[in-house]
Amino acid sequence: MKIIRYTRAIVCTALPMCAMAPEASAEVWTLDSCVNYAMDHNITLRQQQLRTASGELDVTSAKDAFLPTLSASASESFSFGRGLTTDNTYVDRNTSNFQWGVNLNVPLFQGLENVRRLKVAKSTLEQTLLEYEAAKDDLTLNIITQYLQVLYSREVEAASRSQLAYSEYEVERQESLVNAGKVPEADLLDAQAQRARDRQQLVASTADVTTQLITLANLLQLPSADDFDVAPLGDSSPLLPSAETVMTDASVRNSALLAARQGIRVADDNISLAKSGWLPRLSFTAGTGSSYYTVGGMHNESFGAQMRHNFSTYLGFQLSVPIFDAFSTRNNVRRARLQRLEAELEADRQESELFKTIRLAHTQAVGAREKYLASEETLEKTRMSFIATQEKYSLGRATPYEFEQAKTNLFQTEITRLQARYEYILRCRILRFYQKEPLL
């Protein structure tokens, strides 16, 4: 019969299809383009880049601390009333004094503080770089998760559209039968009510697609989600690695875990830096300068003559040996050791959370795979059942309720299959993420 052939065509082609194709007028983004755009525009990543640049400046500053310091100074002072003359006698005269000098300070030994501070700056920069990589990984994973959510919503929309197509055809069929006087008008009203419900479901599905696209656009820091759409991934059947393999790879590759472990090394370097307070310091100093002194109402040498006569140069060494600093260094060392213990706990927490997440993702992936395989068989059987019910309904051997129930069962089975499929794809990609394998 024509009805049966039409129904079979819809069932075999409409429901299993992939997500609806993006609108032609919209700019279609691939997963690669989404990730690449986010790497350049995401605010969190840009903030992390600034922290990395700050860490590089800290390294430069630590290196510059080994350099000597050179400074120049000049001063002019005035005294009114009783003042000292050039022959060291006091008279009631106003005086003025001008001085200038150039000073040099060369750190020879700073208790290894400069060496250790440079080491701290370098290890901290390495930790910051690892944190930046971890932020990039997290952003990539979030984008992939949301991208798959958009594709899933599109497939639900496609299934809803197929449901509405069934209802539209059924309304037309019932109208023909009512006009021919073969069925009561109540059957037509039931078909129209079902069409309204299916249209409402399609509206909700379409709205969900829009919501998911906006969420993805916000994640990319796009100024607007207008004319934004994504391309399908195509058929994807990723392989599921073992949980043990993923944990082994993640323990030596995961950026967040490596950053936490690097925090322990930073804490060790800070302990060494704090201990520098117990060591002596030695510096070399040198300087040169001159002065010009005048007494009001008395004969004064010229400026040039005084500059020549008062010119002097000095050289010296300054040694500082810490004897008692009110336990400041001791407390700094203790504080640094506490920070190391905290860093160890943070690394342990990161490793525990990582392995827990991997085990959970693997378990969910296994469950989703089994659910997907089972839903494939269920979908085929449900499709056959729907066709049989349609044939019976067209011959008047099934009620409208039975037909709508069979159609709803087919729709729900397809949704269950889609959920399992995208759940499996997502969990497999999460596991690949923890293995530091390419996600795209």
C-alpha positions as CSV (number, residue, x, y, z in Angstrom):
1,M,0.0,0.0,0.0
2,K,1.1,3.6,-0.6
3,I,0.7,4.4,3.1
4,I,3.0,1.6,4.1
5,R,5.6,2.5,1.5
6,Y,5.6,6.1,2.6
7,T,5.9,5.2,6.3
8,R,8.8,2.8,5.7
9,A,10.6,5.5,3.7
10,I,10.3,7.9,6.6
11,V,11.2,5.4,9.3
12,C,14.3,4.1,7.4
13,T,15.7,7.5,6.4
14,A,14.5,10.2,8.8
15,L,15.2,9.1,12.3
16,P,18.7,7.6,11.9
17,M,20.0,10.6,10.1
18,C,22.7,12.8,11.6
19,A,22.2,16.2,13.1
20,M,20.4,18.7,10.9
21,A,22.7,20.5,8.6
22,P,23.5,24.1,9.6
23,E,21.7,26.9,7.9
24,A,23.3,28.1,4.7
25,S,23.3,31.7,5.9
26,A,25.2,30.9,9.1
27,E,29.0,30.9,9.4
28,V,29.9,27.2,10.1
29,W,32.7,26.6,12.6
30,T,34.5,23.3,12.8
31,L,35.8,21.9,16.1
32,D,39.3,23.0,15.1
33,S,38.3,26.5,14.4
34,C,36.4,26.8,17.7
35,V,39.4,25.6,19.7
36,N,41.9,27.8,17.8
37,Y,39.7,30.9,18.2
38,A,39.3,30.3,21.9
39,M,43.0,30.0,22.4
40,D,43.5,33.5,21.1
41,H,40.4,35.2,22.6
42,N,39.5,33.4,25.9
43,I,39.8,35.8,28.8
44,T,41.0,33.2,31.3
45,L,43.8,32.1,29.0
46,R,44.8,35.7,28.3
47,Q,45.0,36.3,32.1
48,Q,47.2,33.2,32.4
49,Q,49.4,34.6,29.7
50,L,49.9,37.8,31.7
51,R,50.9,35.7,34.7
52,T,53.4,33.9,32.5
53,A,54.8,37.2,31.3
54,S,55.0,38.4,34.9
55,G,57.0,35.2,35.8
56,E,59.4,35.9,33.0
57,L,60.0,39.4,34.4
58,D,60.6,37.9,37.8
59,V,63.4,35.8,36.2
60,T,64.9,38.8,34.6
61,S,64.8,40.8,37.9
62,A,66.5,37.9,39.7
63,K,69.3,37.9,37.1
64,D,69.6,41.7,37.3
65,A,70.2,41.4,41.1
66,F,73.7,40.2,40.4
67,L,74.6,43.6,38.8
68,P,76.1,46.5,40.7
69,T,74.2,49.7,41.4
70,L,75.4,53.1,40.5
71,S,73.8,56.3,41.6
72,A,74.5,60.1,41.6
73,S,73.3,62.7,44.0
74,A,73.3,66.4,44.5
75,S,72.0,68.7,47.3
76,E,71.8,72.3,48.3
77,S,71.2,73.6,51.8
78,F,70.9,77.0,53.4
79,S,71.4,78.0,57.1
80,F,70.2,81.3,58.6
81,G,71.7,82.8,61.8
82,R,74.8,81.4,63.5
83,G,76.8,79.3,61.2
84,L,80.2,77.6,60.8
85,T,82.9,79.2,58.7
86,T,85.5,77.4,56.7
87,D,88.1,77.7,59.6
88,N,85.6,75.9,62.0
89,T,84.6,79.1,63.9
90,Y,81.0,80.1,64.5
91,V,79.8,83.5,63.4
92,D,76.4,85.2,63.0
93,R,76.3,84.7,59.2
94,N,74.0,83.0,56.8
95,T,75.6,80.0,55.0
96,S,74.9,77.7,52.0
97,N,76.3,74.3,51.1
98,F,76.2,72.5,47.8
99,Q,77.3,68.8,47.5
100,W,77.4,66.2,44.8
101,G,78.5,62.6,44.6
102,V,78.6,59.4,42.6
103,N,78.3,56.1,44.5
104,L,78.9,52.5,43.4
105,N,77.8,49.3,45.2
106,V,78.9,45.9,44.1
107,P,77.3,42.8,45.8
108,L,80.1,40.3,46.3
109,F,78.3,37.7,48.4
110,Q,74.7,38.0,49.5
111,G,74.4,34.7,51.4
112,L,73.6,32.9,48.2
113,E,70.3,34.8,48.2
114,N,70.6,36.1,44.6
115,V,71.5,32.6,43.3
116,R,68.6,31.0,45.2
117,R,66.1,33.7,44.3
118,L,66.9,33.2,40.6
119,K,66.3,29.4,41.1
120,V,63.0,30.2,42.7
121,A,62.0,32.5,39.9
122,K,62.8,29.9,37.3
123,S,61.0,27.1,39.0
124,T,58.0,29.3,39.6
125,L,58.0,30.3,35.9
126,E,58.0,26.6,34.9
127,Q,55.0,26.0,37.2
128,T,53.2,29.0,35.7
129,L,53.8,27.6,32.2
130,L,52.4,24.2,33.2
131,E,49.4,25.9,34.7
132,Y,48.9,27.7,31.4
133,E,49.0,24.4,29.5
134,A,46.5,23.0,32.0
135,A,44.2,25.9,31.4
136,K,44.4,25.4,27.6
137,D,43.6,21.7,28.1
138,D,40.6,22.4,30.3
139,L,39.3,25.0,27.8
140,T,39.7,22.5,24.9
141,L,37.9,19.9,26.8
142,N,35.1,22.3,27.7
143,I,34.7,23.3,24.1
144,I,34.6,19.7,22.9
145,T,32.0,18.9,25.5
146,Q,29.8,21.8,24.5
147,Y,30.4,21.2,20.8
148,L,29.1,17.6,21.2
149,Q,26.1,19.0,23.2
150,V,25.2,21.2,20.2
151,L,25.4,18.2,17.9
152,Y,23.3,16.1,20.2
153,S,20.7,18.8,20.4
154,R,20.6,19.0,16.6
155,E,20.0,15.3,16.4
156,V,17.1,15.6,18.9
157,E,15.7,18.4,16.8
158,A,16.0,16.2,13.7
159,A,14.1,13.4,15.5
160,S,11.5,15.9,16.6
161,R,11.1,17.1,13.0
162,S,10.6,13.5,11.9
163,Q,7.9,13.1,14.5
164,L,6.1,16.1,13.3
165,A,6.3,14.8,9.7
166,Y,4.5,11.7,10.8
167,S,1.9,13.8,12.5
168,E,1.4,16.0,9.5
169,Y,0.9,13.0,7.2
170,E,-1.5,11.4,9.7
171,V,-3.6,14.6,9.9
172,E,-3.8,14.7,6.1
173,R,-4.8,11.0,6.0
174,Q,-7.4,11.4,8.7
175,E,-8.9,14.4,6.8
176,S,-9.3,12.3,3.7
177,L,-10.9,9.5,5.7
178,V,-13.3,11.8,7.5
179,N,-14.3,13.5,4.2
180,A,-14.9,10.0,2.8
181,G,-17.0,9.2,5.8
182,K,-14.8,6.2,6.8
183,V,-13.8,7.4,10.3
184,P,-15.4,9.6,12.9
185,E,-14.2,13.2,13.2
186,A,-12.9,12.4,16.7
187,D,-10.0,10.5,15.0
188,L,-9.1,13.6,13.1
189,L,-9.2,15.7,16.3
190,D,-6.9,13.2,18.0
191,A,-4.4,13.4,15.0
192,Q,-4.5,17.2,15.1
193,A,-3.9,17.2,18.9
194,Q,-0.9,14.9,18.4
195,R,0.4,17.2,15.7
196,A,0.2,20.2,18.1
197,R,2.1,18.2,20.7
198,D,4.8,17.2,18.2
199,R,5.1,20.8,17.0
200,Q,5.5,22.0,20.5
201,Q,8.3,19.4,21.0
202,L,10.0,20.6,17.9
203,V,9.9,24.2,19.1
204,A,11.4,23.1,22.4
205,S,14.1,21.2,20.6
206,T,14.9,24.1,18.3
207,A,15.1,26.4,21.3
208,D,17.5,24.0,23.0
209,V,19.8,24.1,19.9
210,T,19.9,27.9,20.0
211,T,20.6,27.8,23.7
212,Q,23.5,25.3,23.3
213,L,24.9,27.4,20.4
214,I,24.8,30.6,22.6
215,T,26.6,28.7,25.4
216,L,29.3,27.6,23.0
217,A,29.7,31.1,21.5
218,N,30.0,32.5,25.1
219,L,32.7,29.9,25.8
220,L,34.6,31.1,22.7
221,Q,34.2,34.8,23.8
222,L,32.4,35.6,20.6
223,P,30.8,39.1,20.6
224,S,27.6,37.6,19.3
225,A,26.0,34.3,18.5
226,D,24.2,35.6,15.5
227,D,25.0,33.6,12.3
228,F,27.0,31.1,14.3
229,D,26.8,27.4,13.7
230,V,28.9,24.3,13.9
231,A,29.8,21.5,11.4
232,P,29.0,17.9,12.2
233,L,31.9,15.6,13.2
234,G,30.8,12.8,11.0
235,D,30.7,9.2,12.1
236,S,32.9,8.7,15.1
237,S,33.6,5.4,16.8
238,P,36.5,6.1,19.1
239,L,38.4,3.2,20.7
240,L,38.1,2.9,24.5
241,P,41.5,2.5,26.2
242,S,41.9,0.7,29.5
243,A,41.7,2.8,32.7
244,E,45.2,1.6,33.8
245,T,46.7,2.8,30.5
246,V,45.1,6.2,30.9
247,M,46.2,6.6,34.5
248,T,49.8,5.6,33.6
249,D,49.9,8.1,30.8
250,A,48.2,10.9,32.8
251,S,50.6,10.5,35.7
252,V,53.5,11.7,33.5
253,R,51.6,13.9,31.0
254,N,48.7,15.7,32.7
255,S,49.6,19.4,32.9
256,A,47.6,20.1,36.1
257,L,49.3,17.2,37.9
258,L,52.7,18.2,36.7
259,A,52.1,21.8,37.8
260,A,51.2,20.6,41.3
261,R,54.3,18.5,41.4
262,Q,56.3,21.5,40.3
263,G,54.9,23.4,43.2
264,I,56.8,21.0,45.5
265,R,60.1,21.9,43.8
266,V,59.2,25.6,44.1
267,A,58.6,25.1,47.8
268,D,62.1,23.3,48.1
269,D,63.7,26.3,46.5
270,N,61.9,28.7,48.8
271,I,63.3,26.7,51.8
272,S,66.8,27.2,50.5
273,L,66.1,30.9,49.9
274,A,64.9,31.3,53.4
275,K,68.0,29.7,54.8
276,S,70.1,32.4,53.1
277,G,69.2,34.7,56.0
278,W,71.7,32.8,58.2
279,L,74.7,33.5,55.9
280,P,76.9,36.7,56.0
281,R,76.9,39.4,53.3
282,L,79.8,41.2,51.7
283,S,79.7,44.1,49.3
284,F,82.2,46.6,47.8
285,T,81.4,50.3,47.8
286,A,83.1,53.2,46.1
287,G,82.3,56.8,45.6
288,T,83.5,60.2,44.6
289,G,82.2,63.8,45.0
290,S,82.9,67.4,46.0
291,S,81.2,70.4,47.7
292,Y,80.9,74.2,47.6
293,Y,80.4,76.2,50.8
294,T,79.7,79.9,51.2
295,V,79.4,82.2,54.2
296,G,77.5,85.5,53.8
297,G,79.4,88.7,54.3
298,M,82.8,87.0,54.1
299,H,85.3,86.1,51.4
300,N,84.6,82.7,49.8
301,E,86.7,80.8,47.3
302,S,85.3,80.5,43.8
303,F,83.0,77.6,42.9
304,G,85.7,76.0,40.7
305,A,88.4,76.3,43.3
306,Q,86.3,74.7,46.0
307,M,85.2,71.9,43.7
308,R,88.9,71.1,43.1
309,H,90.0,71.4,46.7
310,N,87.0,69.5,48.2
311,F,87.1,66.6,45.6
312,S,87.4,63.2,47.3
313,T,87.1,59.5,46.5
314,Y,86.5,56.6,48.7
315,L,86.7,52.8,48.5
316,G,85.4,50.3,51.0
317,F,84.1,46.8,51.9
318,Q,81.0,46.2,54.0
319,L,80.6,42.9,55.8
320,S,77.3,42.0,57.6
321,V,77.2,38.9,59.8
322,P,73.8,37.9,61.2
323,I,74.0,37.1,64.9
324,F,70.5,37.5,66.1
325,D,67.5,38.7,64.0
326,A,64.7,38.1,66.5
327,F,64.2,34.6,65.0
328,S,63.1,36.1,61.7
329,T,65.1,33.7,59.5
330,R,64.1,30.7,61.6
331,N,60.4,31.6,61.2
332,N,60.8,32.1,57.5
333,V,62.4,28.7,57.1
334,R,59.6,27.1,59.1
335,R,57.0,28.9,57.1
336,A,58.6,27.7,53.8
337,R,58.6,24.1,55.1
338,L,54.9,24.4,55.9
339,Q,54.3,25.6,52.4
340,R,56.2,22.5,51.1
341,L,53.9,20.2,53.1
342,E,50.9,22.1,51.6
343,A,52.4,21.6,48.1
344,E,52.8,17.9,48.7
345,L,49.1,17.6,49.9
346,E,48.0,19.6,46.8
347,A,49.9,17.2,44.5
348,D,48.4,14.2,46.3
349,R,44.9,15.7,46.0
350,Q,45.4,16.5,42.3
351,E,46.6,12.9,41.6
352,S,43.7,11.4,43.6
353,E,41.1,13.6,41.9
354,L,42.7,12.8,38.5
355,F,42.6,9.0,39.0
356,K,39.1,9.2,40.4
357,T,37.9,11.1,37.4
358,I,39.6,8.7,35.0
359,R,38.0,5.7,36.6
360,L,34.6,7.3,36.6
361,A,35.0,8.4,32.9
362,H,36.0,4.9,31.9
363,T,33.1,3.3,33.8
364,Q,30.7,5.8,32.2
365,A,32.2,5.1,28.8
366,V,31.8,1.3,29.2
367,G,28.2,1.8,30.3
368,A,27.5,4.2,27.4
369,R,29.0,1.8,24.9
370,E,26.9,-1.1,26.1
371,K,23.8,1.1,26.2
372,Y,24.5,2.3,22.7
373,L,24.9,-1.2,21.3
374,A,21.7,-2.4,23.1
375,S,19.8,0.7,21.9
376,E,20.9,0.0,18.3
377,E,19.1,-3.4,18.4
378,T,16.2,-1.9,20.4
379,L,15.8,0.8,17.8
380,E,15.7,-1.7,14.9
381,K,13.0,-3.8,16.7
382,T,11.1,-0.7,17.7
383,R,11.2,0.5,14.1
384,M,9.8,-2.9,12.9
385,S,7.1,-2.7,15.5
386,F,6.1,0.8,14.4
387,I,5.9,-0.4,10.8
388,A,3.7,-3.3,11.8
389,T,1.5,-1.0,13.9
390,Q,1.2,1.4,11.0
391,E,0.1,-1.4,8.7
392,K,-2.5,-2.6,11.2
393,Y,-3.6,1.0,11.7
394,S,-4.0,1.6,8.0
395,L,-6.2,-1.5,7.8
396,G,-8.3,-0.4,10.8
397,R,-6.9,-3.1,13.1
398,A,-5.2,-0.7,15.5
399,T,-6.5,2.3,17.4
400,P,-5.1,5.8,17.1
401,Y,-3.8,5.5,20.6
402,E,-1.8,2.3,19.7
403,F,-0.4,4.1,16.6
404,E,0.7,7.2,18.6
405,Q,2.1,5.0,21.3
406,A,4.2,3.1,18.8
407,K,5.4,6.4,17.3
408,T,6.3,7.8,20.7
409,N,8.2,4.6,21.6
410,L,10.2,4.9,18.4
411,F,11.0,8.6,19.2
412,Q,12.1,7.8,22.8
413,T,14.2,4.9,21.6
414,E,16.0,7.1,19.1
415,I,16.7,9.7,21.8
416,T,18.1,7.0,24.1
417,R,20.4,5.8,21.3
418,L,21.6,9.4,20.7
419,Q,22.2,10.0,24.4
420,A,24.3,6.8,24.7
421,R,26.2,7.6,21.5
422,Y,27.2,11.1,22.5
423,E,27.9,10.0,26.0
424,Y,30.3,7.3,24.7
425,I,32.1,9.8,22.4
426,L,32.5,12.4,25.1
427,R,33.9,9.9,27.7
428,C,36.3,8.5,25.2
429,R,37.5,12.0,24.4
430,I,37.9,12.8,28.0
431,L,40.1,9.7,28.5
432,R,42.2,10.8,25.4
433,F,42.5,14.2,27.0
434,Y,44.0,12.7,30.1
435,Q,46.4,10.8,27.9
436,K,47.4,14.1,26.3
437,E,46.5,12.6,22.9
438,P,45.1,14.9,20.2
439,L,41.5,15.6,20.9
440,L,40.5,16.9,17.5
